[in-house]
Amino acid sequence: MHSLPAAKPKDALSNSNLLFLIAVVIFVLMYGFAMLRYPGSFLQFQTFFDLFSLNAPLIIITLGISIVMIGGGIDISVGAVTGLVTMCCAVFLESGTGSVAGAMLLALGIGIAFGLLQGYLISYLDIQPFIITLAGMFLANGLLTTIHKDPLNVTMPAFVALRDFELVIPWLGTNNRLGNFIPLEIKLGAVVVWILVVLLAVLMKWSRFGRNLYAVGGNSQSALMLGINVRRTKLYSYLLCGLLSGIAGFVYIMTTGAGNVGNASGFEMKAIAASIIGGTMLTGGVGNLFGSPIGALTLLTINELIRAAGVNSNFQAIVSGLLLYIFIVLQSAVVWLRGRGKFRLALPSWLSRQG
């Protein structure tokens, strides 16, 4: 008589996926509250998509910060590099000899240059990431004010056409207060964000680089013993972060249409906060890139709620700081409990790879 086969265990949720799931639940609850409290604004599809369209540069920077943090590093120069890219592109486009394609290449080149320089110094000379990227932030800010001190509007017709281009989706539109129908409009920056999120999530999930980066962030010594080139993996993470800063800079000027000394000021702190809220841990080895836009949207929803309530704008920073405290404590508690086997959560059978 044959014995019945043993039941296969369910796939346990990883720390990355668990923290991402928590971030999603909190964002859904917060946005649901916003829709109930201010239905005239948050119930419109346009309001939700505007969070992507108007804040695309911040979300892109958050993706870059998340990649570096997963590898156990940090980069506080991303905001300054983004601002430098924005101003350089504005000056180039207004020089009379520039082109949109040339501005794109310039943006990518500046981002790659900063990522390569900082990544090499951190990876191969073993200098602390905070010190190197702090120097990079000062360098980028200095170059920014040297190149052009005053705001500079871009008037090139080809660029203006690109800036004003929108994807129109009529069936998701709404009626305004006057009863006129307004179709849903999506800026190109939002499309860039969605493409990058998918591509980078696939890269981190299924590529050798992504697997190596999680291993390096979790324990670099163990990764080295497994034959992983730790230095090169770290270098690639900073290179990719610099590239994303360049893309964010071009998307920024494509969104605002101008270069400004104050462009992207403070973005690095907002991006780090959004990355942590999205489930990425500062200690490295844990994070889900789908959580990066979720974390950014959570912060942005808080700001919109406070603005809709007519509260002093300083309250935004207070609430964001308190939320960040909560997420850091929550992350530490979850990982500590799971490490001692006191907090177990498995995927449902219909999501299990073994199902």
MIMAR-563945 format. One record per residue: residue in three letters; x, y, z of N, C-alpha, C in turn. Coordinates in steps of 0.1 Angstrom, whole numbers, plus 5000, padded with zeros to 4 digits. Example, Ala and Ser with C-alpha at 12.3 -4.5 7.8 and 13.67 -1.06 7.14 Angstrom:
2
ALA513249435078512349555078513249675078
SER512849785071513749895071512950005079
***
This chain:
355
MET500849885000500050005000500950125000
HIS500750224991501550334989501150444999
SER502150505005501850615015501650745007
LEU500850835013500550955006501751045006
PRO502051124995503151214995503051325005
ALA504251365011504251465021503851595014
ALA503151675022502651805017503851905016
LYS503951975005505052065002504852195010
PRO505852245017505752365024505452485015
LYS504752585021504452705013505652795013
ASP505752875003506952965002506753075012
ALA507753095020507753195030508053335024
LEU507353435028507653565023508953615028
SER509753665018511053715022510853855030
ASN511953895036511854025043511554135034
SER512154135022511854235011510354245008
ASN509854125005508454125000507454155012
LEU507854115024506954145036506954295038
LEU508054355038508054505041507454575029
PHE507554525017506854585006505354575007
LEU504854455012503454435014502954535025
ILE503654555035503254645046503154785040
ALA504154825032504154965026502954975017
VAL502554875009501354885001500154905009
VAL499954825019498754835028498654965034
ILE499755025039499655155045499255265034
PHE499855255022499555355012498055345008
VAL497555215006496155205002495255255013
LEU495555235025494755285036494755435036
MET495955495034496055635035495355705023
TYR495555645011494855705000493355685000
GLY492955575006491555545008490955645017
PHE491655685028491155785037491055915030
ALA492055945022492056075014490856085005
MET490555974999489355974990488055994997
LEU487955935009486755955017486656095023
ARG487856145027487856275034487656395024
TYR488356385012488256485002487956424988
PRO486656374987486256304975486356394962
GLY486156524964486156614952487556614945
SER488556584952489956584947490456444944
PHE490556364955491256244954490456134946
LEU489156154944488356054937488656064922
GLN489256164917489556184903490856114899
PHE490756044888491955974883493056074880
GLN492756194876493756294873494656324885
THR494056324897494856354909495856244912
PHE495456114910496356004912497556004902
PHE497256024889498256024879499156144880
ASP498656254885499456374887500556354897
LEU500356264907501356234916502556174909
PHE502356094898503456044890504056154881
SER503156224874503556324864504356434870
LEU503956494881504556604887505756574896
ASN505856444900506956404909507756294903
ALA507756284890508556174884510056184887
PRO510656304888512156304891512456244905
LEU511556274915511756224928511656074929
ILE510656014921510455874921511655804914
ILE512255864904513355804897514555814906
ILE514755924913515955924923515755824934
THR514555804938514255704949514655564944
LEU514355534931514855404926516355384926
GLY517055494923518555484924519055464938
ILE518455544947518855534961518555394966
SER517455334963517055204967518055094963
ILE518555104950519455014945520755024953
VAL521255144956522455154964522255104978
MET521155134984520855094998520754944999
ILE520154874989520154734989521554674990
GLY522454734983523854694983524654734996
GLY523954795005524554835018525254975017
GLY524955055007525655185006524655295008
ILE525055415005524255535005524755634996
ASP523955724990524355824981523555954984
ILE524156054990523456174993523756284982
SER524356244971524656344961523656354950
VAL522656264950521756244939520856374936
GLY520456444947519756564945520556674938
ALA521756694942522656794936523056754922
VAL523256624919523556584906522356604897
THR521156584902519956604894519856754890
GLY520056834900520056984898521057024888
LEU522256974889523357004880522956964865
VAL522456844864521956804851520956894845
THR519956934853518857024849519457154844
MET520357214851520857344847521757334834
CYS522557224834523457204822522557184809
CYS521557104811520657084799519957214795
ALA519557294804518957424801519957514794
VAL521157524799522157614792522457554778
PHE522557424777522857364764521757394754
LEU520557374758519357394749519257534745
GLU519557634754519457774751520757834744
SER521757754742522957804736522857834721
GLY521757784715521557804701522157694692
THR522957614698523557504690523157364696
GLY522357364706522057244713520757174706
SER520557054710519456974705518856894716
VAL517656844715517056764725517856634727
ALA518156574716518956444717520356474724
GLY520956584721522256614727522056644742
ALA520956704746520656734760520456594767
MET519856504761519656374767520956304770
LEU521856304760523156244761523956314772
LEU523856454772524556524782524156484796
ALA522856474798522256434811522756294815
LEU522756204806523256064809524756064812
GLY525456144804526956154806527356204820
ILE526656314824526956374838526556274849
GLY525456214848525056114858526055994858
ILE526455944847527355834846528755874852
ALA529155994849530456044854530456044869
PHE529456104875529456104890529255964896
GLY528455884890528355744895529555664894
LEU530355684883531555604881532655654890
LEU532755784892533755844901533555804915
GLN532355824920532055794934532055644936
GLY531555564927531555414928532855364929
TYR533855414921535255364921535855394935
LEU535755524939536355554952535755474964
ILE534455444963533855374974534255224973
SER534155164961534355024960535854984960
TYR536655054953538055004952539055074961
LEU538655184967539555254977538955244991
ASP537855174992537255145005537055275014
ILE536555385007536255505015534755505018
GLN534455555030533055555034532155625024
PRO530955555020530055615010529555755014
PHE529255775027528755905031529656015028
ILE530955995031531956095029532156125014
ILE532256025006532456044992531256114985
THR530056064988528856124982528556264988
LEU529056295000528956435005529856524997
ALA531056474994531956554985531356574971
GLY530656464966530056474953528856574954
MET528156584965527056684966527656824966
PHE528756854973529356984973529857014959
LEU530456914952531056944939529956974929
ALA528856894929527756924920527057054923
ASN526857094935526257224939527157334934
GLY528557324936529457424932529457444917
LEU529457334909529357344895528057404890
LEU526957374897525657424894525657574895
THR526157634906526057784907527157844898
THR528157774894529157834885528657844871
ILE527957744867527457744853526457844850
HIS525457864859524457964858523757994871
LYS523758124875523258154888521758184889
ASP521158224877519758264877518958164870
PRO517658164873516758064866516758094851
LEU516657984843516757984829515657904822
ASN514757974816513657914809514157864795
VAL513657744791514057684778512957714768
THR513357784758512357824748512457754734
MET513457664733513657594720512357524716
PRO511857544704510557494700510457334701
ALA511557264697511457124698511357074712
PHE512057144722511957104736510557144741
VAL510057254738508757304743507657204738
ALA507757154726506857054721506956924729
LEU508156884733508356764741507756784755
ARG508056904761507556934774506056934775
ASP505356984764503957004765503256874760
PHE503956774755503356654750502656574762
GLU501456534759500756454770499956344763
LEU499856234770499056124766497656144771
VAL496656144762495256174766494456044766
ILE493756014777492955904779491455954782
PRO490655964772489356024773488455954783
TRP488455814783487455744791487755744806
LEU488955804810489255814824489055964829
GLY488556044821488356184824487256204834
THR487056334838486056364848485456504844
ASN484356534850483756664848484256764858
ASN484556884854485056984863483857054870
ARG484057154878483057224886481957294877
LEU482457324865481557394856480757294847
GLY480957164849480257064842480957024829
ASN482157084826482857054813483656924815
PHE483656834805484356714806485856734803
ILE486756694812488156704810488856564809
PRO489456534798490056394797491256384806
LEU491656264809492856234817494056264809
GLU495056334814496256374807497456324816
ILE498356254809499556194815500756254809
LYS501656304817502956364812503856244808
LEU504856284800505856174796506656134808
GLY506856224817507656184829507056064836
ALA505756054837505155944844505355814836
VAL505355824823505655704814507055654816
VAL507955754817509355714820509455644833
VAL508755684843508855624857508355484856
TRP507255454849506655324849507555224841
ILE508155274831509155194823510355154832
LEU510855254839512055234847511755134858
VAL510555154865510255064876510254914871
VAL509554894860509454754855510854704851
LEU511654774844512954734839513854704851
LEU513954794861514854784872514354664881
ALA513054654883512554544891512954404885
VAL512854394872513254274865514754254866
LEU515554364865516954354867517354304881
MET516754354891517054314904516554174908
LYS515454134901514854004905515553884898
TRP515853904885516253784877517653794871
SER518353904873519653914867520753874878
ARG521953834873523053804882523453924890
PHE523454034884523754154892522854184903
GLY521554164901520554184912520754084923
ARG520953964920521153854930522453884938
ASN523453924931524753954937524654074947
LEU523854174942523754294950523054274964
TYR521954184963521354144975522254074985
ALA523153984979524053904987525154004993
VAL525554094985526654194990526054275001
GLY524754325000524154405010523854325023
GLY523554195021523254115033524454085041
ASN525554045034526854015041527954015030
SER528754115030529754125019530754015021
GLN531153975033532153875035531653735030
SER530453705033529853585028529753585013
ALA529353705007529253714993530653694986
LEU531653744992533053724987533453574988
MET533053504998533353364999532653284989
LEU531453334984530653264974531253294960
GLY532253374959532853404946532353524939
ILE531553604946530953724940532053834940
ASN532153904929533054024929532354134936
VAL532654154949531954254957532254394952
ARG533554424949533854554945533154594932
ARG533154514922532554544909531054554911
THR530454474919528954484922528654614928
LYS529354664938529154794944529354904934
LEU530354894925530654994915529455004906
TYR528854894901527754894892526554954899
SER526354934912525154994919525255144919
TYR526455204921526655354921526555404907
LEU527055324898526955374884525555374879
LEU524755274883523355274880522555394887
CYS522955424899522355534906522655664900
GLY523855684895524255804888523555814875
LEU523355704868522655714855521155754858
LEU520555704868519155734872519055884876
SER520155934882520156084886520156164873
GLY520956124863520956194850519556194844
ILE518956074844517656064838516656154845
ALA516756154859515856234867516056384864
GLY517256424861517556564858516856604845
PHE516956524835516356554822514756554824
VAL514256454831512856454833512356574841
TYR513256624850512856744858512756864849
ILE513656884840513557004831512456984821
MET512156854818511056824809509756854815
THR509756844829508456874836508257024839
THR509357094843509257234847509557324835
GLY510357284825510657364814511757474817
ALA512457454828513457564832514557504841
GLY515757564840516757524849516857634861
ASN517057584873517057674884518057624894
VAL518657714901519657684912519057594923
GLY517757614925517057544936516457414931
ASN516657374918516157244913516657134921
ALA515757044925516056914931516656934945
SER516657054951517257074964516456994974
GLY517256914982516656834992516056704988
PHE516256674975515656554969516256424975
GLU517556434979518256314984517656274997
MET517256365006516656325019515256275017
LYS514456335008513156285004513256144998
ALA514256124989514355994983514755884993
ILE515655915002516055815013514855785021
ALA514055885025512855865033511855775025
ALA511655805013510655735004511155585003
SER512455565001512955435000512755345012
ILE512955405024512755335036511355305038
ILE510455405036508955375037508555265027
GLY509155265016508855155006509355025009
GLY510155005020510554875025512054845023
THR512854945019514254915018514954955031
MET515854865035516454885048517854945046
LEU518255035055519455105055520655015057
THR520454895064521454805066521854725054
GLY521054725044521354655031520754515031
GLY520654465018520254325016518754305016
VAL517954405019516554395019515854515012
GLY514954485003514354594995513654534983
ASN512654604979511854574967511654694959
LEU512154704946512054824938510654864935
PHE509654774936508254814934507854904946
GLY508554884958508254964969508755104969
SER509655134960510255274959509155374955
PRO508455354944507355444941506255444951
ILE505955334958504955324968505355414980
GLY506655414984507155504994507055644991
ALA507455674978507355814974505855864973
LEU504955784968503555814967502955834981
THR503455754991502955775005503355915010
LEU504555955008504956085013504156195005
LEU504056174992503356274984501856284988
THR501256174992499856174996499656245009
ILE500656225018500656305031500656455028
ASN501556495019501656635016500356695010
GLU499756615001498456654995497356665005
LEU497356565015496356565025496456695034
ILE497656725038497856835046497556965039
ARG497856975026497557095018496057105017
ALA495356995015493957005013493257045026
ALA493857005037493357045050493657185054
GLY494457255046494757395049495657415061
VAL496457305064497357315076498657375072
ASN499457435081500757495078501657395071
SER502357435061503157345053504357285062
ASN504757355073505757295081505257165088
PHE503957145088503457015094503756895085
GLN503956925072504356815063505656745068
ALA506656825071507956775075507756695088
ILE506956745097506756685110506056545108
VAL505056535100504356415098505256315090
SER506056365081506956275073508056225082
GLY508556305092509556255101508956155110
LEU507756175115507156075124506955945117
LEU506455955105506155835097507455755094
LEU508555825092509855765090510355695102
TYR510155755114510455685126509655555128
ILE508455565125507555445126508055335117
PHE508355365104508755265095510155205099
ILE511055285104512355225108512255135119
VAL511455165129511155085141510454955136
LEU509454975127508654855122509554765115
GLN510454815106511354725099512254645108
SER512854715118513754655127513054545135
ALA511754575140511054475147510654355139
VAL510254375127509854265118511054175116
VAL512154225112513354145109513854075122
TRP513854145133514254085146513353965149
LEU512053985148511153875151511253755142
ARG511453785129511553675119512853605121
GLY513953675125515153605128515153505139
ARG514153525148514053435159512853345158
GLY512253335146511253245143509953275149
LYS509753405154508553435161507453505152
PHE507853525140506953595131507053525117
ARG506053445114506053365102504853405094
LEU505153415081504053455071504353385058
ALA503453315053503653235040502753285030
LEU503153265017502353305006501153205005
PRO499953255001498853164999499153064988
SER498452954988498752844979498752884964
TRP497752974961497653014947498753104942
LEU499553164951500753244948502053164949
SER501953044955503152974958503752914945
ARG505052914943505752864931505552714932
GLN505452654944505352504944503852454943
GLY502952554943501552514942501152454929
***
